[in-house]
Amino acid sequence: MSVRCQKCFRPMDFCLCKYTSEIDSGVKFVFLTHPKEYRKQRTGTGRLAKISLKDSEILVGVDFSENSRLCSLLSDEAYFPVLLYPDENAWNAKKEGFSEALGSKKILAILIDATWFCSRKILEHSSFLLDLPKMTFLGVYRSIFTFKKEPRPECVSTIETCYYLIRELQDAKLVSQETNPEPLMTVFKQMIKDQIRAENERIAGLRPNTHPNDWKYTKMREMPKF
């Protein structure tokens, strides 16, 4: 078994820590992760976002209704909690009334960091989350994570969600213009390149199979020109 970095949990020859940079975004990010995802997908973009964002944390569970940490954050008057979730009545950074509703509070951005199957399980057991104010993007974005097939074209990864949210809040002058969220995309792009490199090396016989479905993928991938 290869030695893994204890921070990003990736094999040392694919460690991404040197591409990360601590970002003080002015937003409190909380990533809700299903236990199955936390055990098997510890190298996902939610962890990379956690490493990169100064005021962020990962909470693991399915039913968060009695999660003491989340309940404490939601009851803290210093925060304006929002669930990042597509909804026709959701706030966006420039929606009329949002700035006034936010006031002097800090945005508490709650993201469900899981596959769609596990995300549904969290929402089924933590339905109170859907009662929180929802927030979505003003713009329409497409993920650069072409290595992974999303259920809908407008779906973006957790780390991209953080990036676009910060950018839109900056455009609306709701967070500091001095914040530079670009390191989020830098480390994400490197992650994609590393995954493609590892798969191509496996196909070429330079790396052993590590997943049961590896036999399905026999065509070499072209490295993206980010």
C-alpha positions as CSV (number, residue, x, y, z in Angstrom):
1,M,0.0,0.0,0.0
2,S,1.4,3.4,-1.0
3,V,2.2,6.0,1.7
4,R,-0.4,8.8,1.8
5,C,-0.2,12.4,2.8
6,Q,-1.9,12.8,6.1
7,K,-3.4,16.2,5.0
8,C,-4.9,15.6,1.5
9,F,-4.9,11.8,1.9
10,R,-3.4,11.3,-1.6
11,P,-0.5,9.0,-2.4
12,M,2.7,11.0,-1.7
13,D,3.6,11.1,-5.4
14,F,0.2,12.7,-6.1
15,C,0.1,15.0,-3.0
16,L,-1.7,18.2,-3.7
17,C,-0.8,20.2,-0.6
18,K,1.9,22.3,-2.4
19,Y,-0.8,23.6,-4.8
20,T,-3.1,24.8,-2.0
21,S,-3.1,28.2,-0.4
22,E,-5.1,29.3,2.7
23,I,-7.9,31.6,1.5
24,D,-9.6,34.0,3.9
25,S,-12.9,34.2,1.9
26,G,-15.0,36.1,4.4
27,V,-17.5,33.1,4.3
28,K,-17.9,30.3,6.8
29,F,-18.0,27.0,4.8
30,V,-19.4,23.8,6.3
31,F,-19.3,20.6,4.3
32,L,-21.8,17.9,5.3
33,T,-20.4,14.5,4.3
34,H,-22.0,11.1,4.3
35,P,-20.0,8.5,6.4
36,K,-19.6,6.3,3.3
37,E,-18.1,9.2,1.3
38,Y,-15.9,10.1,4.2
39,R,-14.4,6.6,4.4
40,K,-14.1,5.8,0.7
41,Q,-13.8,9.3,-0.9
42,R,-11.5,11.1,1.4
43,T,-9.6,12.5,-1.5
44,G,-12.6,14.4,-3.0
45,T,-12.9,18.1,-3.8
46,G,-14.6,18.8,-0.4
47,R,-11.4,17.9,1.4
48,L,-9.4,20.0,-1.0
49,A,-11.8,22.9,-0.4
50,K,-11.4,22.4,3.4
51,I,-7.6,22.5,3.1
52,S,-7.8,25.7,1.0
53,L,-10.4,27.7,2.8
54,K,-9.4,29.3,6.1
55,D,-12.8,29.3,7.8
56,S,-14.2,25.9,6.8
57,E,-14.9,22.5,8.3
58,I,-16.2,19.0,7.5
59,L,-19.0,17.4,9.5
60,V,-19.7,13.7,8.9
61,G,-23.2,12.1,9.3
62,V,-26.5,11.3,7.8
63,D,-29.0,12.8,10.3
64,F,-27.6,16.2,11.3
65,S,-30.7,17.3,13.2
66,E,-28.9,16.6,16.5
67,N,-25.3,17.3,15.4
68,S,-24.1,19.6,18.2
69,R,-21.6,21.5,16.1
70,L,-24.0,22.2,13.2
71,C,-26.8,23.2,15.7
72,S,-24.4,25.6,17.4
73,L,-23.4,27.3,14.2
74,L,-27.1,27.6,13.1
75,S,-28.0,29.2,16.4
76,D,-25.1,31.7,16.3
77,E,-26.5,35.2,15.6
78,A,-23.2,36.2,14.0
79,Y,-24.1,34.0,11.0
80,F,-26.5,34.1,8.1
81,P,-27.0,30.4,7.2
82,V,-27.7,29.4,3.7
83,L,-27.9,25.9,2.1
84,L,-26.3,25.8,-1.4
85,Y,-29.2,24.3,-3.2
86,P,-31.0,25.0,-6.6
87,D,-34.4,26.5,-6.0
88,E,-36.5,29.0,-7.9
89,N,-36.9,31.1,-4.7
90,A,-33.2,30.8,-3.6
91,W,-31.1,33.8,-2.9
92,N,-28.2,34.8,-5.1
93,A,-25.5,37.4,-4.4
94,K,-27.3,40.1,-6.4
95,K,-30.9,39.2,-5.7
96,E,-32.9,42.2,-4.5
97,G,-33.1,42.2,-0.7
98,F,-30.2,39.8,-0.1
99,S,-27.7,42.4,1.0
100,E,-30.3,43.9,3.4
101,A,-31.2,40.4,4.8
102,L,-27.5,39.6,5.3
103,G,-26.8,42.9,7.1
104,S,-23.5,42.7,9.1
105,K,-23.7,38.9,9.5
106,K,-21.3,36.5,8.0
107,I,-22.6,34.0,5.5
108,L,-22.6,30.4,6.8
109,A,-22.6,28.4,3.5
110,I,-23.7,24.8,4.0
111,L,-22.8,22.4,1.2
112,I,-23.7,18.7,1.0
113,D,-20.5,17.2,-0.2
114,A,-21.5,13.7,-1.5
115,T,-22.6,11.8,-4.5
116,W,-26.2,12.4,-5.6
117,F,-27.2,9.1,-4.0
118,C,-25.6,10.0,-0.7
119,S,-26.8,13.6,-0.9
120,R,-30.4,12.3,-1.1
121,K,-29.9,10.1,1.9
122,I,-28.6,13.1,3.9
123,L,-31.6,15.2,2.9
124,E,-34.0,12.4,3.7
125,H,-32.7,12.1,7.2
126,S,-31.9,15.8,7.7
127,S,-35.0,17.3,6.0
128,F,-34.7,20.4,8.3
129,L,-31.9,21.5,6.0
130,L,-34.4,22.3,3.3
131,D,-36.1,24.8,5.6
132,L,-32.9,26.9,5.7
133,P,-32.7,29.9,3.3
134,K,-31.3,28.5,0.0
135,M,-28.7,30.1,-2.1
136,T,-27.7,29.5,-5.7
137,F,-25.7,31.1,-8.5
138,L,-26.6,34.1,-10.5
139,G,-24.5,32.7,-13.4
140,V,-24.6,29.4,-15.3
141,Y,-21.5,27.3,-15.0
142,R,-20.1,24.1,-16.4
143,S,-17.7,21.9,-14.5
144,I,-14.2,21.3,-15.8
145,F,-14.4,18.0,-14.0
146,T,-14.9,16.1,-17.3
147,F,-13.2,13.1,-15.7
148,K,-16.4,12.5,-13.8
149,K,-19.9,12.4,-15.3
150,E,-22.4,14.7,-13.5
151,P,-26.2,14.0,-13.6
152,R,-26.9,17.4,-15.2
153,P,-24.7,19.8,-17.2
154,E,-25.1,22.6,-14.7
155,C,-23.8,20.5,-11.8
156,V,-20.4,21.5,-10.5
157,S,-18.1,20.0,-7.9
158,T,-17.9,21.1,-4.3
159,I,-14.6,23.1,-4.8
160,E,-16.0,24.8,-7.9
161,T,-19.1,25.7,-6.0
162,C,-17.0,27.5,-3.3
163,Y,-15.0,29.3,-6.0
164,Y,-18.0,30.6,-8.0
165,L,-19.8,31.6,-4.8
166,I,-16.9,33.7,-3.6
167,R,-16.6,35.2,-7.1
168,E,-20.2,36.2,-7.2
169,L,-20.2,37.6,-3.7
170,Q,-17.1,39.7,-4.7
171,D,-19.0,41.0,-7.8
172,A,-21.8,42.0,-5.5
173,K,-19.3,43.6,-3.1
174,L,-20.4,41.4,-0.2
175,V,-17.0,40.0,0.5
176,S,-13.5,41.6,0.3
177,Q,-12.2,42.3,-3.2
178,E,-8.7,41.5,-1.9
179,T,-9.6,37.8,-1.5
180,N,-8.1,35.6,-4.2
181,P,-10.0,32.4,-4.7
182,E,-8.0,31.3,-7.7
183,P,-5.9,28.7,-5.7
184,L,-9.2,26.7,-5.4
185,M,-9.2,26.2,-9.2
186,T,-5.4,25.7,-9.3
187,V,-5.4,22.7,-7.0
188,F,-8.6,21.4,-8.6
189,K,-7.0,21.5,-12.1
190,Q,-3.9,19.7,-10.8
191,M,-6.2,17.0,-9.2
192,I,-7.8,16.4,-12.6
193,K,-4.4,16.2,-14.3
194,D,-3.1,13.8,-11.7
195,Q,-6.2,11.5,-12.1
196,I,-5.7,11.4,-15.9
197,R,-2.0,10.8,-15.5
198,A,-2.7,7.9,-13.1
199,E,-5.3,6.3,-15.4
200,N,-3.1,6.6,-18.5
201,E,-0.2,5.0,-16.6
202,R,-2.5,2.2,-15.6
203,I,-3.6,1.6,-19.1
204,A,0.0,1.7,-20.3
205,G,0.8,-1.0,-17.7
206,L,3.0,1.3,-15.6
207,R,0.6,1.2,-12.6
208,P,-1.5,-1.6,-11.2
209,N,-5.3,-1.7,-11.2
210,T,-6.7,-0.3,-8.0
211,H,-10.5,-0.3,-8.6
212,P,-12.8,-3.2,-9.6
213,N,-14.0,-1.3,-12.7
214,D,-10.6,-0.3,-14.0
215,W,-10.9,-3.0,-16.8
216,K,-13.6,-0.9,-18.4
217,Y,-11.3,2.0,-19.2
218,T,-8.8,1.2,-21.9
219,K,-8.6,4.4,-23.9
220,M,-5.9,6.9,-23.1
221,R,-7.2,10.3,-22.1
222,E,-5.8,13.6,-23.5
223,M,-4.4,15.9,-20.9
224,P,-6.5,19.1,-20.6
225,K,-4.9,22.4,-21.5
226,F,-6.0,24.5,-18.5
